Amino acid sequence: MTRSIMSVSSALSPSSIVVQHKATTSQPATAAKKLRFGVVLALISNVLFGVLYLYSHWLAPLSGTQVFLWRMVAMWFGLVGLLAMTQSFGQLKAFLMALNTQQWVLLLLPTPILASQLWLFMWAPINGQAVNTAMGYFLFPLMMVLMGCVVFKETLNRLQWAAIIAASAGVGLQFWLAGSVSWVTAWVCLTYPIYYGLRRWQGVPALMGLFVDLSVIAPIALGFLLWQNSSISIVTGSMTMGLLLIGLGMISALAMQTNLKASQVLPMNTFGMLSYLEPALMFLLSIFVLHEAVNGTMIASFALIWVGVLLMIVNAIRVSKKSHSTAICD
């Protein structure tokens, strides 16, 4: 009886009330900080993916498929280095040891999707499918937003709806320019959301899931390289090619890790809209680096997409400020 009275009086003491108040008011601030962190990760990953878009051209005369194979091997080593720097091997071992047979099956289920998407990203720019691939990446965020609403029951405010309408108008112009939907476009926009959705639903840590994916893909890629042997002499005969491949692995690992982490931190609709940055950067690189010709309609469509991206960023900032002011007032 005395112990229960002491516990009640302790719970009602001024010091405990202050602690409870701080715990309650810290929740909106934590959510705002998490949102800002997710936006930064998404921005970094999309810039890095823009850099990777140029690699197929930098690594000529390697074919797009050969660049993909080298990227998988280099990316695996880059990811190992990232795990070592973050001292995450213990966490990786604990994560893998805790999986049962069913969880292993679910973990490996979306791996072929990632492999196909990474191959397409390196193959398309030098095989006449750059526009169709970009179209798929324009549609991919809209599919992510749709998945967020339908599967994860996320709601959209007016600013987010305005962002979707602007981006959809830009994508509509891209459809009008392309004239049809290719298999490349359909594969990008329909299968990538499945990969991200499954990883989010499973709650797989970004770094751990990516390491498992690459541990499956990289040995197969290495086997093809050894079997073909033609690209090995090209790479080993040039120091520049070797350095580019090292950079390819490091940038690929960091880009995928930050992108997957952002997909788990941000609401699905926010992450989906921010994903428009990658194809927009691809467009800018095509003009100013690859010197590809564009017309006024293409510029208008990309401008609409950028309006959608900026509206989503403004919304994220408003939510962050609102959450911060709520924490202060409370």
DRENDO-1510 file (C-alpha; in Angstrom, 1 decimal, always signed):
<recs>
REC; n; res; u; v; w
REC; 1; MET; +0.0; +0.0; +0.0 .
REC; 2; THR; +2.8; +2.4; +0.9 .
REC; 3; ARG; +4.6; +1.5; -2.3 .
REC; 4; SER; +1.6; +2.2; -4.4 .
REC; 5; ILE; +1.0; +5.6; -2.7 .
REC; 6; MET; +4.6; +6.5; -3.3 .
REC; 7; SER; +4.4; +5.6; -7.0 .
REC; 8; VAL; +1.2; +7.7; -7.4 .
REC; 9; SER; +2.8; +10.7; -5.6 .
REC; 10; SER; +5.9; +10.3; -7.7 .
REC; 11; ALA; +3.9; +10.2; -10.9 .
REC; 12; LEU; +2.2; +13.4; -9.9 .
REC; 13; SER; +5.3; +15.2; -8.7 .
REC; 14; PRO; +6.3; +18.4; -10.6 .
REC; 15; SER; +9.5; +16.8; -11.9 .
REC; 16; SER; +7.7; +13.9; -13.4 .
REC; 17; ILE; +5.1; +16.2; -15.0 .
REC; 18; VAL; +7.9; +18.2; -16.6 .
REC; 19; VAL; +9.5; +15.0; -18.0 .
REC; 20; GLN; +6.1; +13.9; -19.4 .
REC; 21; HIS; +5.6; +17.3; -20.9 .
REC; 22; LYS; +9.0; +17.3; -22.6 .
REC; 23; ALA; +8.3; +13.8; -24.0 .
REC; 24; THR; +5.0; +14.9; -25.4 .
REC; 25; THR; +6.3; +18.2; -26.9 .
REC; 26; SER; +9.4; +16.5; -28.3 .
REC; 27; GLN; +7.3; +14.3; -30.6 .
REC; 28; PRO; +6.3; +17.0; -33.2 .
REC; 29; ALA; +9.9; +18.3; -33.1 .
REC; 30; THR; +11.2; +14.8; -33.7 .
REC; 31; ALA; +8.8; +14.3; -36.6 .
REC; 32; ALA; +9.9; +17.6; -38.2 .
REC; 33; LYS; +13.6; +16.7; -37.8 .
REC; 34; LYS; +12.9; +13.3; -39.4 .
REC; 35; LEU; +11.1; +15.0; -42.3 .
REC; 36; ARG; +14.0; +17.4; -42.9 .
REC; 37; PHE; +16.5; +14.5; -42.7 .
REC; 38; GLY; +14.5; +12.5; -45.3 .
REC; 39; VAL; +14.3; +15.4; -47.7 .
REC; 40; VAL; +18.1; +15.9; -47.5 .
REC; 41; LEU; +18.7; +12.2; -48.1 .
REC; 42; ALA; +16.3; +12.3; -51.1 .
REC; 43; LEU; +18.1; +15.3; -52.6 .
REC; 44; ILE; +21.5; +13.7; -52.2 .
REC; 45; SER; +20.5; +10.4; -53.7 .
REC; 46; ASN; +18.9; +12.1; -56.8 .
REC; 47; VAL; +22.0; +14.2; -57.4 .
REC; 48; LEU; +24.2; +11.1; -57.2 .
REC; 49; PHE; +21.9; +9.2; -59.6 .
REC; 50; GLY; +22.2; +12.1; -62.0 .
REC; 51; VAL; +26.0; +11.6; -61.9 .
REC; 52; LEU; +25.6; +7.9; -62.5 .
REC; 53; TYR; +23.5; +8.7; -65.6 .
REC; 54; LEU; +26.7; +9.9; -67.3 .
REC; 55; TYR; +28.8; +6.9; -66.5 .
REC; 56; SER; +27.8; +4.8; -69.6 .
REC; 57; HIS; +29.3; +7.6; -71.7 .
REC; 58; TRP; +32.4; +8.0; -69.6 .
REC; 59; LEU; +33.1; +4.3; -69.7 .
REC; 60; ALA; +32.9; +3.9; -73.5 .
REC; 61; PRO; +33.7; +1.7; -75.3 .
REC; 62; LEU; +32.1; -0.6; -72.8 .
REC; 63; SER; +28.5; -1.5; -73.7 .
REC; 64; GLY; +25.6; -0.6; -71.4 .
REC; 65; THR; +25.3; -4.2; -70.2 .
REC; 66; GLN; +29.1; -4.4; -69.4 .
REC; 67; VAL; +28.9; -1.1; -67.5 .
REC; 68; PHE; +26.0; -2.6; -65.5 .
REC; 69; LEU; +28.0; -5.8; -64.7 .
REC; 70; TRP; +31.0; -3.8; -63.6 .
REC; 71; ARG; +28.8; -1.5; -61.6 .
REC; 72; MET; +27.3; -4.4; -59.6 .
REC; 73; VAL; +30.7; -5.7; -58.6 .
REC; 74; ALA; +32.1; -2.3; -57.8 .
REC; 75; MET; +29.0; -1.3; -56.0 .
REC; 76; TRP; +29.2; -4.4; -53.8 .
REC; 77; PHE; +32.8; -3.5; -52.7 .
REC; 78; GLY; +31.6; +0.1; -52.2 .
REC; 79; LEU; +28.8; -1.1; -50.0 .
REC; 80; VAL; +31.3; -3.2; -48.0 .
REC; 81; GLY; +33.4; -0.1; -47.4 .
REC; 82; LEU; +30.3; +1.8; -46.3 .
REC; 83; LEU; +29.4; -0.9; -43.8 .
REC; 84; ALA; +33.0; -0.9; -42.5 .
REC; 85; MET; +33.0; +2.9; -42.1 .
REC; 86; THR; +29.7; +2.9; -40.3 .
REC; 87; GLN; +30.7; -0.2; -38.2 .
REC; 88; SER; +27.4; -1.9; -39.3 .
REC; 89; PHE; +28.7; -5.5; -39.7 .
REC; 90; GLY; +27.5; -6.5; -36.3 .
REC; 91; GLN; +24.1; -5.1; -37.0 .
REC; 92; LEU; +24.1; -6.9; -40.4 .
REC; 93; LYS; +24.9; -10.2; -38.8 .
REC; 94; ALA; +22.2; -9.8; -36.1 .
REC; 95; PHE; +19.7; -8.8; -38.8 .
REC; 96; LEU; +20.5; -11.8; -41.0 .
REC; 97; MET; +20.6; -14.3; -38.1 .
REC; 98; ALA; +17.1; -13.2; -37.0 .
REC; 99; LEU; +15.4; -14.1; -40.3 .
REC; 100; ASN; +13.4; -17.2; -40.7 .
REC; 101; THR; +12.8; -19.1; -43.9 .
REC; 102; GLN; +9.6; -17.1; -44.9 .
REC; 103; GLN; +11.4; -13.8; -44.1 .
REC; 104; TRP; +14.3; -14.8; -46.3 .
REC; 105; VAL; +11.9; -15.6; -49.2 .
REC; 106; LEU; +10.2; -12.2; -48.8 .
REC; 107; LEU; +13.6; -10.5; -48.5 .
REC; 108; LEU; +14.9; -12.0; -51.8 .
REC; 109; LEU; +11.6; -11.7; -53.7 .
REC; 110; PRO; +12.1; -8.1; -55.0 .
REC; 111; THR; +15.9; -8.6; -55.7 .
REC; 112; PRO; +15.3; -9.4; -59.4 .
REC; 113; ILE; +13.3; -6.2; -59.8 .
REC; 114; LEU; +16.3; -4.1; -58.5 .
REC; 115; ALA; +18.7; -6.0; -60.8 .
REC; 116; SER; +16.6; -5.3; -63.9 .
REC; 117; GLN; +16.2; -1.7; -63.0 .
REC; 118; LEU; +19.9; -1.1; -62.4 .
REC; 119; TRP; +20.6; -2.9; -65.8 .
REC; 120; LEU; +18.1; -0.7; -67.6 .
REC; 121; PHE; +19.5; +2.5; -66.1 .
REC; 122; MET; +23.0; +1.8; -67.6 .
REC; 123; TRP; +21.8; +0.1; -70.8 .
REC; 124; ALA; +19.1; +2.6; -72.0 .
REC; 125; PRO; +21.1; +5.8; -72.5 .
REC; 126; ILE; +23.4; +4.3; -75.1 .
REC; 127; ASN; +20.8; +2.1; -76.8 .
REC; 128; GLY; +18.2; +4.6; -78.0 .
REC; 129; GLN; +15.9; +4.2; -75.0 .
REC; 130; ALA; +16.9; +7.2; -72.9 .
REC; 131; VAL; +13.6; +9.1; -73.6 .
REC; 132; ASN; +11.5; +6.0; -72.8 .
REC; 133; THR; +13.5; +5.4; -69.6 .
REC; 134; ALA; +13.0; +9.0; -68.5 .
REC; 135; MET; +9.3; +8.7; -69.2 .
REC; 136; GLY; +9.2; +5.7; -66.8 .
REC; 137; TYR; +11.0; +7.7; -64.1 .
REC; 138; PHE; +8.5; +10.5; -64.6 .
REC; 139; LEU; +5.6; +8.1; -64.0 .
REC; 140; PHE; +7.3; +6.3; -61.2 .
REC; 141; PRO; +6.8; +9.0; -58.5 .
REC; 142; LEU; +3.1; +9.2; -59.4 .
REC; 143; MET; +2.8; +5.4; -58.9 .
REC; 144; MET; +4.6; +5.8; -55.6 .
REC; 145; VAL; +2.1; +8.5; -54.6 .
REC; 146; LEU; -0.8; +6.2; -55.6 .
REC; 147; MET; +0.7; +3.4; -53.6 .
REC; 148; GLY; +1.1; +5.6; -50.6 .
REC; 149; CYS; -2.6; +6.5; -50.8 .
REC; 150; VAL; -4.0; +3.1; -51.5 .
REC; 151; VAL; -1.6; +0.7; -49.7 .
REC; 152; PHE; -0.3; +2.8; -46.8 .
REC; 153; LYS; -3.5; +5.0; -46.4 .
REC; 154; GLU; -1.6; +8.3; -46.6 .
REC; 155; THR; -3.6; +11.5; -47.2 .
REC; 156; LEU; -2.7; +14.5; -49.4 .
REC; 157; ASN; -3.3; +18.1; -48.6 .
REC; 158; ARG; -4.0; +20.9; -51.1 .
REC; 159; LEU; -0.4; +21.7; -51.8 .
REC; 160; GLN; +0.4; +18.1; -52.4 .
REC; 161; TRP; -2.5; +17.8; -54.8 .
REC; 162; ALA; -1.3; +20.9; -56.6 .
REC; 163; ALA; +2.1; +19.3; -56.9 .
REC; 164; ILE; +0.6; +16.1; -58.4 .
REC; 165; ILE; -1.5; +18.0; -60.9 .
REC; 166; ALA; +1.5; +20.0; -62.1 .
REC; 167; ALA; +3.7; +17.0; -62.4 .
REC; 168; SER; +0.9; +15.0; -64.1 .
REC; 169; ALA; +0.5; +17.8; -66.6 .
REC; 170; GLY; +4.3; +17.6; -67.3 .
REC; 171; VAL; +4.1; +13.8; -67.7 .
REC; 172; GLY; +1.1; +14.2; -70.1 .
REC; 173; LEU; +3.2; +16.4; -72.3 .
REC; 174; GLN; +5.9; +13.8; -72.3 .
REC; 175; PHE; +3.4; +11.2; -73.3 .
REC; 176; TRP; +2.3; +13.4; -76.2 .
REC; 177; LEU; +5.9; +13.7; -77.3 .
REC; 178; ALA; +6.6; +10.0; -77.1 .
REC; 179; GLY; +3.4; +9.0; -78.9 .
REC; 180; SER; +3.2; +5.6; -77.2 .
REC; 181; VAL; +4.2; +3.7; -74.2 .
REC; 182; SER; +7.2; +1.4; -74.6 .
REC; 183; TRP; +8.0; -1.7; -72.5 .
REC; 184; VAL; +10.9; +0.2; -71.0 .
REC; 185; THR; +8.6; +2.9; -69.7 .
REC; 186; ALA; +6.1; +0.4; -68.3 .
REC; 187; TRP; +8.8; -1.7; -66.6 .
REC; 188; VAL; +10.3; +1.3; -64.8 .
REC; 189; CYS; +7.1; +2.8; -63.5 .
REC; 190; LEU; +5.2; -0.4; -62.7 .
REC; 191; THR; +7.9; -2.6; -61.0 .
REC; 192; TYR; +10.1; -0.1; -59.1 .
REC; 193; PRO; +7.2; +0.9; -56.8 .
REC; 194; ILE; +6.7; -2.9; -56.0 .
REC; 195; TYR; +10.4; -3.0; -54.8 .
REC; 196; TYR; +10.2; +0.1; -52.6 .
REC; 197; GLY; +6.7; -0.9; -51.3 .
REC; 198; LEU; +7.8; -4.4; -50.3 .
REC; 199; ARG; +11.0; -3.1; -48.6 .
REC; 200; ARG; +8.9; -0.5; -46.7 .
REC; 201; TRP; +6.2; -3.1; -45.7 .
REC; 202; GLN; +8.9; -5.6; -44.5 .
REC; 203; GLY; +10.7; -2.9; -42.5 .
REC; 204; VAL; +14.1; -3.9; -43.9 .
REC; 205; PRO; +16.9; -1.5; -43.0 .
REC; 206; ALA; +18.1; +0.2; -46.1 .
REC; 207; LEU; +21.7; -0.7; -45.8 .
REC; 208; MET; +21.0; -4.3; -44.9 .
REC; 209; GLY; +18.5; -4.9; -47.7 .
REC; 210; LEU; +20.8; -3.4; -50.3 .
REC; 211; PHE; +23.7; -5.6; -49.1 .
REC; 212; VAL; +21.6; -8.7; -49.5 .
REC; 213; ASP; +20.5; -7.7; -53.0 .
REC; 214; LEU; +24.0; -7.0; -54.1 .
REC; 215; SER; +25.4; -10.2; -52.5 .
REC; 216; VAL; +23.0; -12.1; -54.9 .
REC; 217; ILE; +23.6; -9.9; -58.0 .
REC; 218; ALA; +27.3; -9.2; -57.8 .
REC; 219; PRO; +28.6; -12.8; -58.0 .
REC; 220; ILE; +26.4; -13.4; -61.1 .
REC; 221; ALA; +27.7; -10.2; -62.6 .
REC; 222; LEU; +31.3; -11.2; -61.9 .
REC; 223; GLY; +30.7; -14.6; -63.5 .
REC; 224; PHE; +29.5; -13.0; -66.7 .
REC; 225; LEU; +32.5; -10.7; -66.7 .
REC; 226; LEU; +34.9; -13.6; -66.4 .
REC; 227; TRP; +33.0; -15.6; -69.0 .
REC; 228; GLN; +33.1; -12.7; -71.5 .
REC; 229; ASN; +36.6; -11.6; -70.7 .
REC; 230; SER; +36.5; -8.9; -73.3 .
REC; 231; SER; +35.8; -5.9; -71.0 .
REC; 232; ILE; +38.4; -7.0; -68.4 .
REC; 233; SER; +41.3; -6.2; -70.8 .
REC; 234; ILE; +39.8; -2.8; -71.5 .
REC; 235; VAL; +39.5; -2.0; -67.8 .
REC; 236; THR; +42.8; -3.3; -66.7 .
REC; 237; GLY; +44.6; -1.6; -69.5 .
REC; 238; SER; +43.6; +1.9; -68.4 .
REC; 239; MET; +44.2; +3.6; -65.0 .
REC; 240; THR; +41.4; +6.1; -65.8 .
REC; 241; MET; +38.9; +3.3; -66.4 .
REC; 242; GLY; +40.0; +1.7; -63.1 .
REC; 243; LEU; +39.5; +4.9; -61.2 .
REC; 244; LEU; +36.1; +5.5; -62.8 .
REC; 245; LEU; +35.0; +2.0; -61.8 .
REC; 246; ILE; +36.0; +2.7; -58.2 .
REC; 247; GLY; +34.0; +5.9; -58.2 .
REC; 248; LEU; +31.1; +4.0; -59.8 .
REC; 249; GLY; +31.0; +1.6; -56.9 .
REC; 250; MET; +31.3; +4.2; -54.2 .
REC; 251; ILE; +28.7; +6.6; -55.8 .
REC; 252; SER; +26.3; +3.7; -56.6 .
REC; 253; ALA; +26.4; +2.4; -53.0 .
REC; 254; LEU; +25.9; +5.8; -51.5 .
REC; 255; ALA; +23.1; +6.8; -53.9 .
REC; 256; MET; +21.1; +3.6; -53.3 .
REC; 257; GLN; +21.6; +3.7; -49.6 .
REC; 258; THR; +20.5; +7.3; -49.2 .
REC; 259; ASN; +17.6; +6.6; -51.6 .
REC; 260; LEU; +16.3; +3.6; -49.8 .
REC; 261; LYS; +16.8; +5.3; -46.4 .
REC; 262; ALA; +14.8; +8.3; -47.7 .
REC; 263; SER; +12.0; +6.0; -48.8 .
REC; 264; GLN; +11.7; +4.6; -45.3 .
REC; 265; VAL; +11.9; +8.0; -43.5 .
REC; 266; LEU; +9.6; +10.1; -45.7 .
REC; 267; PRO; +5.9; +9.6; -46.3 .
REC; 268; MET; +5.4; +7.7; -49.5 .
REC; 269; ASN; +3.8; +10.6; -51.4 .
REC; 270; THR; +6.6; +13.0; -50.4 .
REC; 271; PHE; +9.3; +10.5; -51.4 .
REC; 272; GLY; +7.5; +9.9; -54.7 .
REC; 273; MET; +7.3; +13.5; -55.6 .
REC; 274; LEU; +10.9; +14.2; -54.7 .
REC; 275; SER; +11.9; +11.4; -57.0 .
REC; 276; TYR; +11.1; +13.7; -59.9 .
REC; 277; LEU; +14.5; +15.4; -59.2 .
REC; 278; GLU; +16.3; +12.5; -60.9 .
REC; 279; PRO; +14.7; +12.6; -64.3 .
REC; 280; ALA; +14.8; +16.5; -64.2 .
REC; 281; LEU; +18.6; +16.3; -63.5 .
REC; 282; MET; +18.9; +13.8; -66.4 .
REC; 283; PHE; +17.2; +16.3; -68.6 .
REC; 284; LEU; +19.6; +19.1; -67.6 .
REC; 285; LEU; +22.6; +16.9; -68.0 .
REC; 286; SER; +21.4; +15.9; -71.5 .
REC; 287; ILE; +21.4; +19.6; -72.5 .
REC; 288; PHE; +24.5; +21.0; -70.8 .
REC; 289; VAL; +26.8; +18.0; -70.7 .
REC; 290; LEU; +25.6; +15.6; -73.5 .
REC; 291; HIS; +24.5; +18.5; -75.7 .
REC; 292; GLU; +21.3; +16.9; -76.8 .
REC; 293; ALA; +18.7; +19.0; -78.7 .
REC; 294; VAL; +15.4; +19.9; -77.0 .
REC; 295; ASN; +12.3; +21.8; -78.1 .
REC; 296; GLY; +10.1; +24.2; -76.4 .
REC; 297; THR; +7.4; +21.6; -75.5 .
REC; 298; MET; +10.0; +19.4; -73.7 .
REC; 299; ILE; +11.2; +22.5; -71.7 .
REC; 300; ALA; +7.6; +23.3; -70.8 .
REC; 301; SER; +6.9; +19.7; -69.6 .
REC; 302; PHE; +10.0; +19.7; -67.5 .
REC; 303; ALA; +9.1; +23.1; -66.1 .
REC; 304; LEU; +5.7; +21.7; -64.9 .
REC; 305; ILE; +7.5; +18.8; -63.3 .
REC; 306; TRP; +9.9; +21.1; -61.5 .
REC; 307; VAL; +6.9; +23.1; -60.3 .
REC; 308; GLY; +5.5; +19.9; -58.8 .
REC; 309; VAL; +8.8; +19.1; -57.1 .
REC; 310; LEU; +9.1; +22.7; -55.7 .
REC; 311; LEU; +5.5; +22.6; -54.4 .
REC; 312; MET; +6.3; +19.3; -52.6 .
REC; 313; ILE; +9.5; +20.8; -51.0 .
REC; 314; VAL; +7.5; +23.9; -49.9 .
REC; 315; ASN; +4.9; +21.6; -48.3 .
REC; 316; ALA; +7.7; +19.7; -46.5 .
REC; 317; ILE; +9.1; +23.0; -45.2 .
REC; 318; ARG; +5.6; +24.2; -44.1 .
REC; 319; VAL; +4.9; +20.9; -42.2 .
REC; 320; SER; +8.3; +21.1; -40.6 .
REC; 321; LYS; +7.8; +24.7; -39.4 .
REC; 322; LYS; +4.3; +23.9; -38.2 .
REC; 323; SER; +5.5; +21.0; -36.2 .
REC; 324; HIS; +8.3; +23.0; -34.7 .
REC; 325; SER; +6.0; +25.9; -33.7 .
REC; 326; THR; +3.5; +23.4; -32.2 .
REC; 327; ALA; +6.3; +21.9; -30.1 .
REC; 328; ILE; +7.2; +25.4; -28.8 .
REC; 329; CYS; +3.7; +26.5; -28.1 .
REC; 330; ASP; +2.9; +23.3; -26.2 .
</recs>
